């Protein structure tokens, strides 16, 4: 009599190996074990080497005095400030130049994308030449060009270029008036926030109103009026609680006002002009992706060219433009770390450079710097992906 237990067992094993879910689970388990082993191996080696070199580990150094000054700080900072303060100063300076670059490169990029499709041959060719020249020169060289060839040769403070005795430009940077607010200005700020929220609600309501009735409400013009009239009325009624501190030449430098460092100007100009060329190409491709019949239909309905672009072309083009736009914003933020070559006090220069040399906590500082850039990138991606979904849903309605 033959036993069938062994055959059943072999068939069961064969079925288990042929199960796609089982094989996928085994593969994932192996990858996870390899990853954990690699992390443990490198962590152990780093800890062993630091211990053998007598270097203490941990983040307690963040509460210690940094012992160095920062040339630009958006918060109160001095040599007695802690390493945590230096980290915050570097983060704020990085966010400042990144925000300026994103806003200005987006505006310039949209302008380039539109005029590259202009029927005017000269305008289109000039825009094309600018795009091809700027985007094919390394960004690092452009930063050095603006800093060493344009801003550094400017005259000193005594011979500074001036604009109406209010704004001065010299090799020390750009000097602009500083606003001085009083306590009564809080009412104007609150009114401005209220006007912004009211405008957003009005725009949202106008879209639903147009979808329901087919009639358009001039929400943008009304919102613009709200943003101007309400804060201005509050500002006037509270006695104009705002004055200006004008920069004045005192000795060999300016006193008063706000000084925009030449390093910030060079980095901002290079990032803006370089990134705008890529955004312009995205906008041009997005506009070209819109079906020609859509444009002809809008013109047949009597829309003027600018209304056709605003109501028909740009909304549809944004569905194509937004995904690569996210990547370009992330690239701009990361490219801002090139500021270290001209000494702009961004996160890399202040924290991963000076603070690292002062404290010697290389592993912790590099890890914190990487975590900060990762967090900024994830937040930008989250915001832009939400906007991308909103644009796609609006276009699908």
C-alpha positions in Angstrom: 0.0 0.0 0.0 1.5 3.3 -1.1 1.5 6.4 1.2 0.3 9.6 -0.2 1.4 11.9 2.7 4.7 12.8 1.1 3.1 13.6 -2.2 0.5 15.9 -0.5 3.3 17.6 1.4 5.3 18.2 -1.8 2.2 19.5 -3.6 1.5 21.9 -0.7 5.0 23.2 -0.8 4.8 23.7 -4.5 1.5 25.6 -4.2 3.1 27.8 -1.5 6.1 28.6 -3.7 3.8 29.4 -6.7 1.8 31.8 -4.6 2.6 35.4 -5.7 1.6 36.9 -2.4 3.9 34.5 -0.4 6.9 35.2 -2.7 6.3 39.0 -2.4 6.2 38.7 1.4 9.4 36.8 1.5 11.1 39.3 -0.8 10.0 42.2 1.3 11.1 40.5 4.5 14.6 39.9 3.0 14.9 43.5 1.9 13.8 44.7 5.3 16.3 42.5 7.0 19.1 43.7 4.7 18.1 47.3 5.3 18.0 46.9 9.1 21.4 45.1 9.0 22.9 47.9 6.9 21.6 50.6 9.2 22.9 48.7 12.3 26.3 48.1 10.6 26.9 51.8 9.7 25.5 53.1 13.0 27.8 50.8 15.0 30.8 51.8 12.9 30.1 55.5 13.3 29.5 55.1 17.1 32.7 53.0 17.5 34.9 55.4 15.5 33.5 58.5 17.4 34.1 56.8 20.7 37.6 55.8 19.8 38.3 59.4 18.7 37.0 60.7 22.0 34.1 62.7 20.3 30.9 62.9 22.3 27.7 62.3 20.5 24.2 63.7 21.1 22.3 67.0 20.6 23.2 68.6 23.9 25.6 71.0 22.0 22.5 72.8 20.6 22.0 74.6 23.9 25.7 75.8 24.1 26.8 79.3 23.0 27.8 79.2 19.3 30.5 81.9 19.7 30.2 83.5 16.2 28.1 86.2 14.6 26.0 85.9 11.5 26.1 88.7 8.9 22.3 88.5 8.2 19.7 87.5 10.8 16.0 87.8 10.7 15.9 87.3 14.5 17.9 88.7 17.3 21.3 86.9 17.2 24.8 87.4 18.5 27.9 85.5 19.3 26.3 84.6 22.7 23.4 82.9 20.9 23.2 79.1 21.0 23.7 76.6 18.2 20.0 76.2 18.1 19.6 79.9 17.4 22.2 79.6 14.6 20.2 76.7 13.1 17.1 78.9 13.2 18.9 81.8 11.6 20.2 79.6 8.8 16.8 78.1 8.2 15.1 81.5 8.0 17.7 82.8 5.6 17.3 79.8 3.4 13.5 80.2 3.4 13.9 83.9 2.6 15.9 83.5 -0.5 13.9 80.4 -1.6 10.6 82.2 -1.2 11.9 85.2 -3.1 13.2 83.0 -5.9 10.1 80.9 -6.2 7.8 83.9 -6.4 9.9 85.9 -8.9 10.9 83.0 -11.1 7.3 81.9 -11.4 6.2 85.4 -12.5 9.2 85.7 -14.9 8.8 82.2 -16.2 5.1 82.6 -17.0 6.0 85.8 -18.9 8.7 84.1 -20.8 6.5 81.1 -21.7 3.8 83.4 -23.1 6.0 85.8 -25.1 7.9 82.8 -26.6 4.6 82.1 -28.4 4.1 85.7 -29.4 3.4 86.4 -33.1 6.0 89.2 -32.9 9.1 87.5 -34.4 11.6 89.7 -32.6 10.0 89.3 -29.2 9.7 85.5 -29.5 13.3 85.2 -30.7 14.7 87.3 -27.9 12.9 85.3 -25.3 14.1 82.1 -27.0 17.7 83.3 -27.0 17.5 84.4 -23.3 16.1 80.9 -22.4 18.8 79.0 -24.3 21.7 81.1 -23.0 20.7 81.2 -19.3 19.7 77.6 -18.8 22.8 76.2 -20.5 25.2 78.1 -18.2 25.9 76.4 -14.9 24.1 78.0 -12.0 27.3 78.3 -9.9 28.9 80.4 -12.6 25.9 82.7 -12.8 26.0 83.2 -9.0 29.7 84.1 -9.2 29.0 86.4 -12.2 26.4 88.4 -10.4 28.5 88.6 -7.2 32.0 89.2 -8.6 31.3 90.9 -11.9 28.2 93.0 -11.2 27.9 93.7 -7.5 31.5 93.7 -6.2 32.7 96.5 -8.6 30.0 98.9 -7.5 31.2 102.1 -5.8 31.5 102.4 -2.1 28.9 104.0 0.2 30.1 107.6 -0.4 29.6 107.2 -4.2 26.6 104.9 -4.0 24.0 104.9 -6.7 20.8 106.5 -5.2 17.2 106.5 -6.3 15.3 109.5 -5.0 17.5 109.8 -1.8 15.6 106.9 -0.4 17.3 103.8 -1.9 21.0 103.3 -2.3 23.0 100.7 -4.1 26.7 100.1 -3.4 29.3 97.4 -2.8 27.9 97.0 0.7 24.5 96.0 -0.6 21.1 97.6 -1.2 19.9 100.1 1.4 16.2 100.6 1.6 13.9 102.4 4.1 12.8 100.4 7.2 9.1 100.5 8.2 8.4 101.4 11.8 5.1 100.2 13.2 3.2 101.5 16.2 0.7 99.5 18.3 -2.2 101.0 16.4 -1.0 99.3 13.2 -2.3 96.0 14.7 -5.8 97.0 13.6 -4.6 97.4 10.0 -2.9 94.0 10.1 -6.1 92.3 11.4 -8.2 94.1 8.8 -5.8 92.9 6.1 -6.1 89.3 7.3 -9.9 89.6 7.4 -9.9 91.0 3.8 -7.8 88.1 2.6 -10.1 85.5 4.1 -13.2 87.4 2.8 -11.6 87.5 -0.7 -10.9 83.8 -0.7 -14.5 83.0 0.4 -15.8 85.4 -2.3 -13.7 83.7 -5.0 -14.9 80.2 -3.9 -18.5 81.4 -3.9 -18.2 83.0 -7.3 -17.0 79.7 -8.8 -20.0 77.8 -7.4 -22.3 80.6 -8.5 -21.0 80.4 -12.1 -21.3 76.6 -12.1 -24.9 76.8 -10.9 -26.2 79.7 -12.9 -23.7 80.1 -15.8 -23.2 83.8 -14.9 -19.9 85.3 -14.0 -19.4 87.5 -10.9 -16.3 89.8 -10.9 -14.9 88.2 -7.8 -11.3 89.1 -8.6 -12.0 92.8 -9.0 -14.1 92.9 -5.9 -11.5 91.0 -4.0 -8.8 93.4 -5.1 -11.0 96.3 -4.0 -11.5 94.7 -0.6 -7.8 94.1 -0.2 -7.0 97.8 -0.9 -10.0 99.7 0.5 -10.5 97.9 3.9 -6.9 98.0 5.1 -6.4 101.6 3.7 -9.6 102.8 5.5 -8.4 101.2 8.8 -5.0 102.7 8.3 -6.4 106.2 7.8 -8.9 106.0 10.7 -6.2 104.9 13.1 -4.0 107.9 12.3 -1.6 106.4 9.8 0.4 104.4 12.4 3.5 103.8 10.2 6.7 105.8 9.7 9.9 105.1 7.7 13.5 105.0 8.8 15.5 106.4 5.9 19.1 105.1 5.4 21.7 107.9 5.7 25.4 108.0 5.1 27.3 108.0 8.4 31.0 107.9 8.1 32.1 105.2 5.8 28.8 103.3 5.8 25.0 103.7 6.0 23.0 103.8 9.2 19.3 103.2 9.5 17.1 101.4 7.1 17.5 97.8 5.9 20.6 96.5 4.3 20.1 93.8 1.7 23.5 92.0 1.5 25.1 91.7 -2.0 25.3 88.0 -1.3 21.6 87.8 -1.1 21.1 89.9 -4.2 23.5 87.8 -6.2 22.0 84.5 -5.1 18.4 85.7 -5.6 19.1 87.1 -9.1 20.9 83.9 -10.2 18.2 81.6 -8.8 15.4 83.6 -10.3 16.8 84.1 -13.8 18.0 80.5 -14.0 14.8 78.8 -12.7 12.6 81.1 -14.8 14.0 79.6 -18.0 12.8 76.1 -17.1 9.4 77.4 -15.8 9.0 79.3 -19.1 9.5 76.1 -21.1 6.9 74.3 -18.9 4.4 77.1 -19.5 5.1 77.1 -23.2 4.6 73.4 -23.5 1.4 73.6 -21.4 0.0 76.3 -23.6 0.9 74.4 -26.8 -0.9 71.3 -25.3 -4.2 73.1 -25.3 -6.3 72.1 -28.2 -6.4 74.8 -30.9 -10.2 74.4 -31.2 -10.6 75.7 -27.6 -8.9 78.9 -28.5 -10.9 79.3 -31.7 -14.1 78.7 -29.9 -13.3 81.3 -27.3 -12.5 83.8 -30.0 -15.8 82.9 -31.8 -17.6 83.8 -28.6 -16.1 87.2 -28.7 -13.4 86.9 -26.0 -10.4 89.2 -26.4 -7.0 87.6 -26.4 -6.2 88.3 -22.8 -9.6 86.9 -21.7 -9.0 83.8 -23.8 -5.7 83.2 -22.1 -7.1 83.8 -18.6 -10.4 81.9 -18.9 -9.5 79.1 -21.4 -5.8 78.6 -22.1 -4.1 79.1 -18.7 -6.6 76.9 -16.7 -6.1 74.0 -19.1 -2.4 74.6 -19.4 -1.9 74.4 -15.6 -2.8 70.8 -15.6 0.3 70.2 -17.7 2.5 72.8 -16.1 2.0 72.0 -12.4 3.7 68.6 -12.0 7.1 69.7 -13.4 6.7 73.0 -11.6 6.8 71.1 -8.3 10.1 69.6 -9.2 11.5 72.9 -10.2 10.5 74.5 -6.9 12.3 71.7 -5.0 15.4 72.1 -7.2 15.4 75.9 -6.5 15.4 75.3 -2.7 18.2 72.8 -2.9 20.2 75.0 -5.3 20.1 77.7 -2.7 22.8 75.8 -0.8 25.2 77.0 -3.5 25.2 80.2 -1.5 28.2 78.8 0.5 30.5 79.8 -2.4 29.8 83.6 -1.9 29.3 83.5 1.8 25.5 84.1 2.1 24.6 82.9 5.6 22.1 80.2 4.6 21.6 76.9 6.4 24.6 75.2 4.8 27.0 78.1 5.4 25.9 78.9 9.0 25.1 75.5 10.4 26.8 72.8 8.2 29.8 75.1 7.9 30.6 77.4 10.7 28.7 75.6 13.4 30.2 72.3 12.4 33.8 73.6 12.5 33.1 75.2 15.9 31.5 72.3 17.6 32.9 69.3 15.8 29.5 67.5 15.9 29.7 66.5 12.3 27.3 63.6 12.3 24.6 65.4 14.2 24.9 68.6 12.2 24.8 66.9 8.8 21.8 64.8 9.9 19.9 67.9 11.1 20.7 69.8 7.9 19.5 66.9 5.7 16.4 66.6 7.8 15.6 70.3 7.4 16.0 70.2 3.6 13.9 67.0 3.5 11.1 68.7 5.6 11.1 71.8 3.4 10.9 69.7 0.3 8.1 67.5 1.7 6.0 70.6 2.7 6.4 72.1 -0.8 5.5 68.8 -2.4 2.4 68.5 -0.1 1.2 72.0 -0.9 1.8 71.8 -4.7 0.3 68.3 -4.9 -2.8 69.6 -3.2 -2.9 72.5 -5.8 -2.3 70.0 -8.6 -5.3 67.9 -7.5 -7.5 71.0 -7.2 -6.5 72.1 -10.8 -7.2 68.6 -12.2 -10.6 68.4 -10.5 -11.5 71.9 -11.7 -10.4 71.0 -15.2 -12.4 67.8 -15.2 -15.7 69.5 -14.3 
